[in-house]
Amino acid sequence: MLTETTTRELPEPLSLRRMIGPGIIAVGIGMAAGEIILWPYLTAIGGLGLLWLAFTTLAVQFVINMEIERYTLATGQTVIGGFSRWWKGWGILICLAGAFQYVWPGWATSGSTVFTYLIGGGDPVWITVASLVIVGLLLSLSKVVYKTVERVETVKVALTLFFLAVVVVFVISLNTWGDGAKATVTEFGQIPDGITFTMLLSAIGAAGAGGVHNLVLSNWIRDKRYGMGAHVPRLISPITGQEEAAGGGDRYTFPMDETSLSRWKVWWKRANAEHLVTFVAVCFVTIGVMSLLAYETLFGRGDLKSDPSFLRIQGDIFQAEVGSWLKLLFLAVGAVSLWAAAMGLLDIIGRVASDFLRRNYLEGSTRWTEPRLYLIVVWAEIVLGSMILLAGFSQPLGLLIVSTCAASVVTLLYSILLVRLNTRDLPAPVRMKGWRLGGMIVAIAFYGFFAVAMVVTQIDKL
């Protein structure tokens, strides 16, 4: 099934300053489970020998993410919409995978658990349910949903970077910096003792973005008015805003003339710069510093459990060695970061599912608009997540490992689809080629290796 393509003019490129936003949202949502819990936990039990894997994953993700942005920049259509042009089943599979990936409320539960450390007690389950409802209300009442999510994640990123600057000054020693640099180079390709392939697959799924998280860059750059996305209506709350009229098509193309291609080169260059600075660089710094921090304070201890309680131990160490103010700052930043990530993840699955359902099954409906479908999906996720918690599945680290393993497998699937999409479904002057194509092949091999290794390991155990 191929949707009709409408020809429109490629808009004038925005300035780089005005393009900043989608990368911040991506890093704001991603700067949570991986950077605050999973990677520090792996460092605490296995040392700094996995830093090479984190940095390799970020490099691979940059290539994947820019191919996601390429398609939407050139067509105004999301990549899931592009996959569904061949077969609707791809969209259904990805939506179901996204629902499975994010229905486990590991991020919100982790935030609530850290919050109980901050206030000295409380029930994380009921705090999580309350936080999910508050997040749902914020998304439901936002006039332009993208702007609200962007503002929340921008504040979160700023707070996290402030905390990182503080610990660099007050906590991390020069010896630890030296150990980190040495381990990254000399232990490249090695797996520390005690780290399973399930943990590795989870870790690469939580480094930066992962799974359906990456795919929603299509929706965010469209709402930010990148390229041909300017012709597509933004996601407006049906409660507090006026829904925008449809732009007259589902997929667009622009004339392949000198003027348009000149504009395309500027769009592409600035989109790459925005993502490299706001996403890759910030993730690189965050994973690196948080891992060094865990190594400095926790490595070698025998009392660490496979749950977020190691964060409480870290907080106590900060209090003893620096002061109670650093413990409070650490736990506050951790709780806010994880809750903000939960907000972004609800936005992700809401966007993916509503875009797919509207454009494939309900395009002619005046009742089931994309914003209304978005709110239904968001609240369905909140209800399901709350039911999972109230049923007793409330172990944060276990929930995070399930979610992030699913993310890695989904990333493998759509990376394969992206190669076909951006080499066959785009005009020759703007399609993927050269080192970008080679980078995507490396990405497929990278995620494929760890996914297959995990499956083989599990079969051996059985």
N, C-alpha and C positions, 0 to 999 in steps of 0.2 A: 504494500500500500504506500504510494508516494503522494504527498500532499502537494497542492498547487503552489508554485513559486511566483511571487509578485516582484516586479522590478521597481525599486525606489532609489533615490539618490543617497549615497553614503554621506552622512553629515560631516561637517567640519570637525576635526579632532578637538576634544577638550584639552585644556592645559593639564599638565601633569598634576598640579596641585588639586584641581577639581576632580581628577580621576581617582585620587586616593580614597579608599573606602573598602572595596571588596576584599582586598588582601588583609586589611585590619580585621574585618569580620571573620575571615577564615582563620587567622592566627588567634583571634580572641576566643573563638570556640575551641580551636585545637589546643590552645594553651591551658590545659586543664588536666584531664586524666593522665595523659602521657607525661607532661612536663612536671606536674606536681606529685603524682603518685607512682605510675608504672616505671618510668625511667629512673627516678631516685631510688625506688625499691630495688630494682635490678642492680643498681650501682652499690647499694648498701649490702647486698648479699654476694655480689660477684665482682665488685671493683669497677675500675674505669675501662676495662677491656672491651666494652660494647659501644663506646662513644663513636667508633668508626661506623657502626651500623646506623646510628642515629643520623650522622652527617650524610652518609650515603643515601639514606631514605629521603632526606630533605632534597638532595640534588635530583633524585629520581622523580619526586613529587613535583618539583618545579617544571620539569619537562611535561609531565602528565597534565598539570593544571593549565599550562599555557595552551595545550592542544584543546582542552575544554573551552577556554576563552576564545581560541581562534574561530571555532565553529559558530559561536554565538555572535562574535564581532562581525563575521561575514554574512550571517543569515538572519540574526534576530531570534532564531529558534534555539531552544535548549538542546543540549546533546541528547537527552532522553527523548525529546521530540524527534531528533534526527535518527536515533536508533529505531524508533517506532515507525518511521517511514518505511522501513523494510518489513518489519514484523512487530505487531502490537505486543507480542509476547515478551519482547525484550523490556519494554516499559513496565509490564506487569511484574516480571522477575525482579527488576531493580527496585520497584516500589515495595514489593514484599520483602526484599532484602533490607531495604532501608527501615521498614517497620520493625523487622526483627532486630536490626542493629541498634535502634534507638528506643524500642519499647522497654528495654531493661534500664531502669532509672539509676544507673550506676553513678553518673555525674552528680545528679541532685542528691542522691543518698550520701555520696562522699562529702559533698558540701555541708550537708546537715550534720554528718558525723564530726567533721572538723569544727563546726559551729558549737557542738556540745562540749568539745574540748575548750573552746573559748569561753563559754559561759559557765562551765563547771558541772554540766549535767543536762538531762532532758532525753526525750525519746526521739531518736533520729527518724524513725518511720513517720510519725505524725508531723514532725517538722518538715520532712520531705514532701508529704502530701500537701501541706499548707503552702510550701514554696512553689510547687508545681501549679497550684491554683492561682497564686499571685502572678506567676509568669504567664499563664494562660490569659488572665485579665489584661496584662500589659500588652500582649500581642493582639488581643481582641479589640482593645480600645485605641490602638495606635492608628492615627489617620493614614500615614504612609508607613507600613510595617518596616520596610527596609531602613528608613531613617532612625526609627527607634532602636532596632537591632544594632545598627552602626554606632549610635551614640553609646549604648550600653557596653559594647565590646571595646570601643575606644577608651572609655574610662577604665575598664578592666586592664587593658594592655598598659596604660599609663601607670596604674597602681602597681602592676607586677614588675615593670621595668624599674620603678622607684625602689621596690623591695630588693631587686637584684643588685642595684647600685649600692644599697646599704650593706648587703652581706659581702659584696666584693671588698668593701672597705673594712668592715668590722670582723669578719669571720674567716674567709677563705685565705689560707696561708700561701706563701710563695712555693713551698714544697708541693702542695696539692696542685697548683697550676703546672708545675714541672711534671708531676706524675701524670696529669691528664694529657699533656702534649706528648709525652713519651709513649703512653699506652695507645693513643690514637694512631701513632705511626708504627710502633713495633709490634702491636698486637692486631693489626689490620687483618680481617678475615678469620680471626680466632674466636671461639666461643668459650667464655669462662665456665669453670666447673659449677654445677648446680643450676645452670640455666637450661631449661627444656626448649624444644622447638615450639611448643605451644606458647611459652612465654615470649619467644622471639617473634612469632607471628603477631601476637598481641602488641608487642612493643613497636613493630614497624607500622601497625595499624593505628598506633597512638602517637607517632612522631609527626608533629605538624597536624595535617588533616588526614583523613582516611575514609575509604568507602564512599558512601553517598555524599558525605560532607564535601568532597572535592567537586562532585558533579553540580552542586548548587551554586558554584561560581557562575555558571550560566545564568541563573536567575538573578543573582546579585549584580552582575555587570549589566544586565538588561535593565534593572531598576535604576542603576547608576547612569544609564543612557550612553553606554559604550556602543559605538558603531551603529550597526543596523538595529540594535536593541532599542534605539530611540524611537522606532516606529511601533513598538509593542507597548500596550497599556501596563502601567505599574500595578503592584498589588496594593489596593486601597481597602481599608477596613469598611465593611458594609454597615457598620454601626455608627462610626464617627466621621466617615469621609464620603465623598462622592465618587463612585466608581467611574473609571475612565472608559471612554468608548473604544471599541476595538479598532485596530489600525487598518483593517481591510485585508488582512491575510495572516497566514500562520508562519510562512517562511518567505524571506525576502532575498533578493540579490541586487547587486548594483552594477552599472555598466563598467566593463573592463577597459575604460579609456584612461588616458594619461592623467587627467585630473583626479579621478577616483582612486587609481592605484597609488598616486602620490599621497593622497590622504590616508590610504590604507597603511602605507609604510610608517606614517607618523603614529597612527592608532596602535599598530602592532609594537612599535618601539616603546611607546609610553606605557602600554599595558604590561609589557615585560618588565620595565623599570619599576612600575608600581608594585608588582607582585614580588620581585626580587628583594626590594627594600622592606616592604611592610610585612611580607609573609616569611620568606626564606631566612632573611637576616635575623628577624626577631625570634623565630623558632630556633635558629642556630644558637643564639645567645642564651635563650631561656633553657633549653635542654642542657647546654654545656654548663651553665652556672649552677642550675639546680642539681645536676649530677655531681659536680665538684663539691657542692654543699653537703650532699648526702655522704660522699666519700669522707669529707673532713669530719663529719659529726657522727656517722653511724657505722662505717665499714669496720668489720671485725667484731661487732657485738654479737653475742649469742642469744639475746632476748628479743629479737625481732620476729613478729608474727606476720602472716600473710594477710594483713588487713591494714587500714590507714592508721592504726595505732602508733606506727613508727613516726608519724607526724607529731603526735603528742610528745614522744620521747625527744624529737628534735627541738620542739618548743621549750621543753624543760632545760635542754642543753643551752639554748640561746639565753634563757633566763639566768642560768648559773654563770655563763661565761661573759655575757654582754650586759644583760639587764632585762627586767620584765617587759619593758617597752618593745623589745625585739620579738619576744614570744607573742605578745598581743598582735603586733604588726603581721607576723608570719601567719598566724592562725586566721586573722581577719582577711588577709589577702587570699589565703587558700579557700576559705568558705565563699567569698565573693566570686572568685575565679570559677569555681566549680558550679555555682548557681548560674552565673552568666553563661557558662557553657551549656547548661541544661536549657536555657532560654533559646540559645542559638540552634541547638539540636532539634527542639520542637519546631522551630521555624523551618529547618531543613526538610524534615519529612512532610510538613504541611505544604511547602512549595513544590516538592517533587511530585507528591500524589495529586494535588489540585491541578497542576499544570498538565499532567498526563491525562487525568480523567476528563478535564474540560476539553482538551484538544482532540481526544480520540473517541469520546463517547457522548459528550454533552455540549458540543460546540454550538448547536442551535438553540439551546435552552436559555430562556430569559430568567428562569428561576435559579438554576444551579450555576451561578457565575463562579469564576475562579476564586474570588475572595471568600464567598460563602463556603465553597468546598474546603478552602484552606482552614477556616475556623472549625469545621466539622472534624477534619483530620487531626488538628491540634488538640482539640478537646477529647477526641477518641484516644489519642496517645496518653493524655493525662489520666484518663479513667483507667486504661489498661495498666499503665505504670503503677498507679495507686493500688490497683487490685493485686498486682504482683507483690508489692511490698507488704500489703496487709495479709497476704496469704503466707508470708513467712520468708520469702526470698529477698533478704535484705542485706546480704553480705556484700559490701561495696566492691572489694577487689575482685571477687568472683564475677559479679555483674559486669565489671569493666573488661575483664578478660574475655567473656563471651562476646561482648559488643565489639571489641577491637579485633578479635580473631575474624569475626564476620566481616569487618571492614576490609581486612587484607584480602579475603577471598573475593569480595565484590570488586575491589580495585583491580584485581587480576582480570576479571571478566570484562569490565568496561574498557580497560586498556587495549584489549584485543579489538573490541568494537570500534574504539577511537581511531585505530590505524586505518581500518576500512573507511570510516566516515570521512576523515580528513584527507584521504588520498583519492577517493572516488566520487564523493558527493560535493566537492567544492571546485570552483573554476581553477584551472591550472595556475594562474598567477598568484593565488592566495592559499593553495593547498600545502599540506605538510610535505617536506622533502628534505634531502640532505641530512645534516647531523641531527635534526629534530626527529626524523624518521628512525635513524639509528638509535637515538635516545629512547624512543618508545619501545623498540625491540629489546633494548637492555632492561627497561622497566618491566616488560612482560616476563623476561627471564628471571629478574630479581624476585618479583612477587610469586612467580610460579615455583621457583626453587624452594622457598620457605613453606609454601602451601603444600607441595608434594612431600617435603620432608616431614611436616607435621602429620600428614595422613599415614605415611609409612611408619612413623614412630608409634602412632596409635594402633595400627594393625599389628605391629610387633608385640605390643603390650597385650593385645587380645589373644 
